[in-house]
Amino acid sequence: MSSNDTVIGLRLDPLDVLFFRDGRPFEESTRASSGLPYPQTLAGALRTALLMQVGFDFSKFSAELRKKRQAGVLDPVNALQELRAVLEAMHAPGWVIDARFRGPWLALFDENGSVSPLLPVPWTLFRLDEGRGNVNGERWLRADPWEKGLPGWDPPCENLLPLWHRGSADAKRPGGFLTPDGIGCFLRGGVPSDDHWLREEHLFAFDARTGIAVDRDTFTAQEHMLYTVNLLALKPRIDTDRVGIGGRKVGLYCEVIPPSGTKHELSARLPTLMHFGGEGRYVTMKEVDAYNWRGLSESAGAPPQARKMWLLATPGLFHDGNGKSDWRPNRLAEHLRAAASGNPVAVSGWDIARCCPKPTRFAVPAGSVYFTDGVNRLDNGSLCDDAEDIAQGWGFALQGVWPNGNAKN
C-alpha cells in the first residue's frame, strides 16, 4: 500500500445530478438507474482531464490510432503497448501515462476539509431490526469461518470453509455504508454499531427523468423512443443529526498515485473542473489530505504470520485460467479458506484503442470479504493481477484479522 507522502487526495463535488451506467444494454422503453461510479470511469475522466491540461492533441491521437487499426496491429495482445507507444510519441507526460488511481468513494467532509471515506457494509456483517437485539444486547453480528464442520456443506472449491454467525436467524444484511471508525472495528475483528452505519437515503437520492430520442438527421423526436433514467443526486449535507457526523458535507473522494518523483508536477496540473457523470455534467475538484488507509489496516494489528482477512474497498476484476470472470482473486487462490460476496456487477466501456465496446466483464462488488492462510501482504494494495486493472483502481483491499483465526472455533 502506498505511503501517504506519495498519494494525492481529491475531493469531487458535483455541480448537478450525475449518471453512471453499468454494462447492461440501454434501449428504448427501458428504465436505467445510475449507480455509483466504477474505478475505470474515474481513471478515464482523470486521465483525460490531465491530458487536456497539457494541451494534448486528441484529434491527432484519434488519427494515429485509426492508422494502427487499419494496419491491423491493435489486436487484444498488443493493444495496450501500441496505445502507450502512440501516447509517448505524442509527448504525453509519463506522470499521466503511469499514474495510478483509487476510488471513487462516497465521503463526508468537515469544515476543515478532512475526509472520511465511506465503504459498503462488508458482506459478513448482519444486523437485527429494532427490538430484536441479540442475547448480549448487540444488534450487529459478524459471520466468520466455521472450522468444526457443517453437515451438508458442499464447498465450491477445495478447503473452503463455511461462514457462520452465532446470533439470531432474524439478522439480515443491512446494506448501506460504514464510516472509517466502523470499518476499523470490523478489521480488528469486532462489529460496528449503529453510530457507524449510514443508509443510502442519508447520502443520496435519485432524480427520475423521462426523455425521448432525437433523430440525428432531422432533429425531431423519434416515435416509440421514450426512455426513463434515474439520476444520482448527492445530498449537500448528510441527512442525519447524529453526533460527530451530522451536518457534514457529502461528496466523492478519490486518489491519484503519481510515478515516483512526479507528485508536485502532477498536483500543479490538476484542474478545478472535470467532466464526470454523463454528458454535459461536471464536478469541481479540490486537493485534500490523502486518507490514511495504511493506518486503518494497521490498526487491525494482525501479527505477520497470522491468518488474514481482506476487505474489498473497491470492486475487483478477477479471472480464471481461461480468462473468464471469477469470484476468486488469483493472488489468494492457494491460500483461500473462506469468502463472502454479493452478486457480480457487469462492467463494460469503450475501447479507445480498438474503437469498439469492451467485452463485458463481471466484477466482485466492494464489501466482499476473503479469509486467507499464508498471504502476508499485497503489492500495490490490490487483489487484481492485471496491471491496467490495478492502475485504474480495481480490487483495492484492506487487511484485517481473522477472529480466532489461529485457534479452532
C-alpha atoms as one frame of an Amber mdcrd trajectory, in Angstrom:
protein
   0.000   0.000   0.000   1.394   3.419  -0.983   2.680   5.883   1.597   0.528
   8.965   2.121   3.549  11.062   1.099   3.143   9.820  -2.478  -0.666   9.966
  -2.719  -2.772  12.922  -3.863  -6.233  13.058  -2.310  -9.025  14.685  -4.323
 -12.447  15.929  -3.332 -15.084  15.919  -6.086 -18.280  17.949  -5.685 -20.994
  17.527  -8.356 -22.461  20.659  -9.918 -25.625  18.757 -10.860 -27.099  15.274
 -10.835 -24.864  12.511 -12.208 -25.438   9.403 -14.298 -23.185   6.351 -14.283
 -24.147   3.305 -16.323 -23.153  -0.302 -15.828 -22.543  -2.884 -18.545 -26.191
  -3.676 -19.242 -27.779  -2.550 -22.561 -29.881   0.602 -22.521 -32.630   0.700
 -25.145 -35.996   2.313 -25.805 -38.835   1.691 -23.344 -36.377   0.876 -20.578
 -35.555   2.492 -17.271 -31.886   2.947 -16.424 -30.821   3.817 -12.914 -27.474
   5.351 -12.086 -25.211   3.509  -9.727 -22.069   4.780  -8.084 -19.095   5.294
 -10.422 -16.687   2.441 -11.136 -12.890   2.805 -10.898 -12.388   2.777 -14.681
 -14.851   5.676 -15.070 -12.847   7.787 -12.655  -9.487   6.778 -14.142 -10.632
   7.667 -17.660 -12.007  11.037 -16.566  -8.842  11.964 -14.667  -6.501  10.859
 -17.446  -8.490  12.882 -19.968  -8.571  15.947 -17.709  -4.814  15.803 -17.070
  -4.013  15.407 -20.773  -6.228  18.393 -21.562  -4.232  20.426 -19.042  -1.033
  19.898 -21.065  -2.685  20.656 -24.418  -2.738  17.083 -25.706  -4.000  16.829
 -29.309  -6.873  14.338 -29.103  -7.751  14.695 -32.805  -4.244  13.688 -33.838
  -4.339  10.901 -31.273  -7.532   9.502 -32.853  -5.977   9.729 -36.315  -2.873
   7.824 -35.198  -4.986   5.099 -33.627  -7.022   4.851 -36.821  -3.821   4.173
 -38.768  -2.851   1.468 -36.281  -6.256  -0.184 -36.618  -6.074  -0.138 -40.407
  -2.633  -1.731 -40.179  -4.107  -4.494 -38.013  -1.699  -4.067 -35.089  -4.284
  -3.297 -32.402  -5.168  -6.878 -31.553  -6.047  -7.829 -27.952  -2.478  -8.999
 -27.269  -0.601  -5.786 -28.012  -3.281  -3.060 -27.963  -2.129  -1.538 -24.662
   1.512  -1.499 -25.747   0.616   0.169 -29.040  -1.613   2.661 -27.235   1.241
   3.558 -24.912   3.618   3.924 -27.861   1.256   6.406 -29.536   0.898   8.415
 -26.317   4.670   8.567 -25.843   5.245   9.524 -29.482   2.817  12.419 -28.992
   4.717  13.514 -25.865   2.041  12.656 -23.328   3.693  13.114 -19.913   4.849
   9.987 -18.132   3.187  11.236 -14.952  -0.158  10.805 -16.740   0.590   7.530
 -18.535   1.988   5.810 -15.439  -0.260   7.347 -12.782  -2.465   5.019 -10.751
  -5.869   5.812  -9.289  -8.087   4.707  -6.410 -11.770   5.245  -5.769 -14.076
   6.999  -6.020 -15.897   6.648  -2.729 -18.756   8.495  -1.140 -17.243  10.591
   1.630 -18.016  13.064   4.388 -16.058  16.316   4.651 -15.896  18.552   7.700
 -15.413  22.331   7.716 -11.623  21.877   7.733 -11.777  19.694   4.627 -10.709
  16.458   6.335 -12.164  13.398   4.648 -13.975  10.326   5.954 -14.426   7.814
   3.100 -17.495   5.590   3.360 -17.288   1.917   2.392 -20.135  -0.512   1.687
 -21.078  -2.635   4.681 -18.978  -5.849   4.482 -20.849  -8.924   3.295 -20.111
 -10.829   6.504 -21.983  -8.339   8.710 -25.622  -8.729   9.734 -27.988  -6.544
  11.739 -31.100  -7.166  13.832 -34.074  -4.845  13.499 -35.280  -2.576  16.290
 -36.380  -4.507  19.358 -34.723  -7.740  18.244 -31.338  -7.420  19.957 -29.038
 -10.398  20.341 -28.621 -12.219  23.664 -25.919  -9.754  24.722 -27.951  -6.781
  23.537 -25.918  -6.171  20.373 -27.740  -5.637  17.100 -24.760  -6.295  14.823
 -23.371  -9.767  14.120 -20.480 -10.999  12.006 -20.056 -14.293  10.189 -16.596
 -15.854  10.361 -15.113 -19.147   9.108 -16.502 -22.164  10.968 -13.923 -24.949
  11.321 -15.893 -27.568  13.257 -17.595 -28.823  10.143 -21.129 -28.253   8.933
 -23.486 -31.091   7.898 -24.332 -30.854   4.215 -21.636 -28.278   3.457 -20.582
 -28.655  -0.187 -17.786 -26.128  -0.833 -17.482 -24.646  -4.344 -13.737 -25.317
  -4.187 -11.386 -27.451  -2.113 -10.624 -26.487   1.508 -13.214 -23.710   1.599
 -14.868 -23.252   4.995 -18.468 -22.141   5.609 -19.176 -18.764   7.190 -21.329
 -18.749  10.309 -22.617 -16.303  12.882 -23.874 -17.441  16.261 -26.684 -14.960
  16.684 -30.345 -14.809  15.787 -31.539 -16.189  12.464 -33.555 -12.960  12.099
 -30.389 -10.941  11.426 -30.265  -9.563   7.879 -27.781  -7.920   5.574 -28.309
  -4.210   6.299 -26.805  -2.625   3.177 -25.653   0.966   3.370 -22.212   2.252
   4.301 -19.821   2.306   7.255 -17.711   5.210   8.470 -13.941   4.665   8.896
 -14.498   4.002  12.611 -16.940   1.232  11.731 -14.573  -0.270   9.162 -11.776
  -0.132  11.736 -13.920  -2.082  14.216 -14.597  -4.701  11.564 -10.933  -5.043
  10.541  -9.946  -5.554  14.184 -12.353  -8.480  14.475 -15.256  -6.680  16.112
 -18.613  -5.374  14.977 -19.671  -1.777  14.313 -22.590  -0.025  15.958 -25.469
   1.966  14.521 -23.384   5.106  15.132 -21.044   3.897  12.372 -23.786   2.992
   9.900 -25.337   5.194   7.207 -28.248   4.271   4.971 -28.269   5.269   1.315
 -31.023   7.822   1.961 -28.695   9.671   4.345 -26.289  10.322   1.466 -28.055
  10.419  -1.891 -31.352  10.114  -3.717 -32.471   9.539  -7.303 -33.935  12.124
  -9.654 -36.270  10.495 -12.214 -36.178  11.985 -15.721 -38.100  10.998 -18.853
 -36.811  11.764 -22.332 -37.182  10.857 -25.988 -34.565  10.060 -28.594 -33.915
  12.681 -31.284 -33.252  11.763 -34.903 -29.718  12.865 -35.737 -30.663  13.879
 -39.296 -33.989  15.682 -38.811 -33.527  16.728 -35.166 -37.097  15.639 -34.490
 -38.357  13.187 -31.888 -38.324   9.538 -32.899 -41.538   7.591 -32.390 -41.686
   4.991 -29.618 -38.250   6.008 -28.322 -39.195   7.126 -24.829 -36.790   6.314
 -22.038 -36.535   6.949 -18.316 -33.423   7.431 -16.225 -32.861   7.762 -12.502
 -30.034  10.221 -11.977 -27.792  10.175  -8.915 -28.262  13.225  -6.684 -25.828
  13.536  -3.784 -27.205  15.364  -0.772 -25.364  18.610   0.013 -25.033  17.553
   3.652 -25.589  14.281   5.442 -29.244  13.821   6.311 -28.859  12.940   9.995
 -28.345  14.814  13.246 -26.065  12.119  14.641 -23.350  13.479  16.935 -19.973
  13.725  15.202 -21.161  13.482  11.609 -24.440  15.391  11.465 -24.315  18.282
   9.019 -21.070  17.210   7.342 -20.885  17.733   3.594 -21.347  14.786   1.237
 -19.117  14.399  -1.798 -16.858  11.980  -3.631 -13.279  11.196  -2.673 -10.582
   9.639  -4.848  -6.816   9.359  -5.034  -4.056   9.695  -7.605  -0.741   7.893
  -7.107   1.822   9.556  -9.395   5.012   7.856 -10.567   7.947   8.333  -8.219
   9.210  11.907  -8.052   6.344  13.474 -10.027   3.807  14.266  -7.297   4.332
  18.038  -7.336   4.308  18.213 -11.140   1.030  16.306 -11.364  -0.513  18.235
  -8.481   0.254  21.537 -10.201  -1.642  20.388 -13.320  -4.860  19.334 -11.598
  -7.894  21.177 -12.996 -10.542  22.734 -10.778 -13.372  21.454 -13.011 -13.697
  17.997 -14.571 -16.191  16.361 -16.911 -17.677  13.472 -14.911 -21.007  11.748
 -14.546 -22.554  11.895 -18.011 -22.832  14.194 -21.000 -22.508  17.850 -20.053
 -22.049  17.107 -16.349 -19.156  18.314 -14.237 -17.636  18.106 -10.786 -15.379
  20.583  -9.053 -12.029  19.207  -7.950 -10.027  20.191  -4.888  -6.873  18.631
  -3.485  -7.201  17.418   0.121  -5.016  15.453   2.512  -4.976  11.813   1.440
  -6.798   9.448   3.758  -4.546   7.162   5.826  -5.659   3.726   4.609  -2.444
   2.197   5.896  -3.279   3.340   9.410  -6.764   1.853   9.130  -5.370  -1.532
   8.081  -2.535  -1.470  10.609  -4.995  -0.717  13.396  -6.133  -4.322  12.992
  -2.800  -5.363  14.497  -2.513  -8.746  12.763   0.823 -10.496  13.512   2.942
 -11.101  10.367   2.212 -14.841  10.231  -1.390 -14.754  11.417  -4.321 -15.666
   9.248  -5.692 -12.661   7.420  -8.972 -11.183   6.298  -9.157  -8.962   3.214
 -11.953  -6.452   2.603 -12.532  -5.124  -0.916 -12.743  -1.329  -0.719 -13.338
  -1.096  -4.486 -14.876  -3.702  -6.831 -12.457  -6.363  -8.056 -11.931  -7.817
 -11.539 -10.616 -11.367 -11.298 -10.197 -14.101 -13.914  -9.748 -17.856 -14.012
  -7.170 -19.697 -16.102  -9.342 -19.345 -19.213  -9.731 -15.590 -18.898 -13.339
 -15.769 -17.687 -14.564 -13.586 -14.832 -14.158 -15.296 -11.471 -15.018 -14.543
  -7.843 -11.596 -15.707  -6.597  -8.507 -13.497  -6.858  -5.567 -15.438  -8.287
  -3.360 -13.795  -5.675  -5.264 -15.587  -2.931  -6.304 -18.812  -4.656  -3.799
 -21.164  -2.989  -4.434 -19.709   0.465  -8.171 -19.004   0.350 -10.137 -20.545
   3.220 -13.473 -18.673   3.102 -15.174 -15.874   1.176 -18.369 -13.823   1.060
 -19.544 -11.509  -1.711 -22.662 -10.162  -3.352 -23.891 -10.523  -6.915 -21.307
  -9.637  -9.570 -21.679  -6.315 -11.366 -21.429  -6.025 -15.152 -18.604  -3.807
 -16.406 -18.030  -2.697 -19.975 -16.988   0.573 -21.608 -15.410   1.882 -24.784
 -12.041   0.641 -26.017 -10.414   3.746 -27.482  -7.529   1.765 -28.967  -9.685
  -0.620 -30.987 -12.660   1.756 -31.357 -15.228  -0.745 -30.151 -17.049  -1.723
 -26.956 -15.012  -3.606 -24.395 -16.137  -7.174 -23.687 -18.443  -7.316 -20.681
 -16.700  -8.480 -17.531 -18.181  -9.160 -14.123 -16.678  -7.531 -11.060 -16.870
  -8.731  -7.469 -18.575  -5.887  -5.545 -16.912  -3.733  -2.908 -17.596  -5.020
   0.581 -16.679  -8.590  -0.355 -14.533 -10.407   2.198 -11.815 -13.061   1.810
 -10.168 -15.121   4.565  -6.684 -16.490   3.870  -3.966 -18.534   5.494  -0.458
 -17.595   4.376  -0.805 -14.276   2.480   1.057 -11.547   4.367   0.973  -8.514
   2.073  -0.301  -7.182  -1.247   1.806  -5.284  -3.760   0.043  -2.046  -4.737
  -2.713  -2.852  -2.239  -4.769  -4.627  -4.909  -6.075  -8.174  -5.203  -6.088
  -7.869  -9.015  -3.228  -9.226 -11.112  -3.696  -7.245 -14.337  -1.509  -4.125
 -14.442  -4.121  -1.915 -16.114  -6.871  -3.041 -13.727  -4.582  -2.190 -10.800
  -3.757   1.211 -12.315  -7.467   2.003 -12.688  -8.067   1.182  -9.030  -9.892
  -2.151  -9.187  -9.535  -4.598  -6.307  -8.139  -2.212  -3.665  -8.220  -4.214
  -0.419  -7.788  -3.534   3.289  -6.165  -6.065   5.592  -7.841  -7.207   8.790
  -7.663 -10.015  11.316  -9.436 -13.348  11.174 -11.119 -13.575  14.602  -9.924
 -16.711  16.389  -8.069 -17.442  13.179  -5.219 -19.222  14.956  -7.475 -21.456
  17.040 -10.323 -23.826  16.350 -13.813 -22.447  16.925
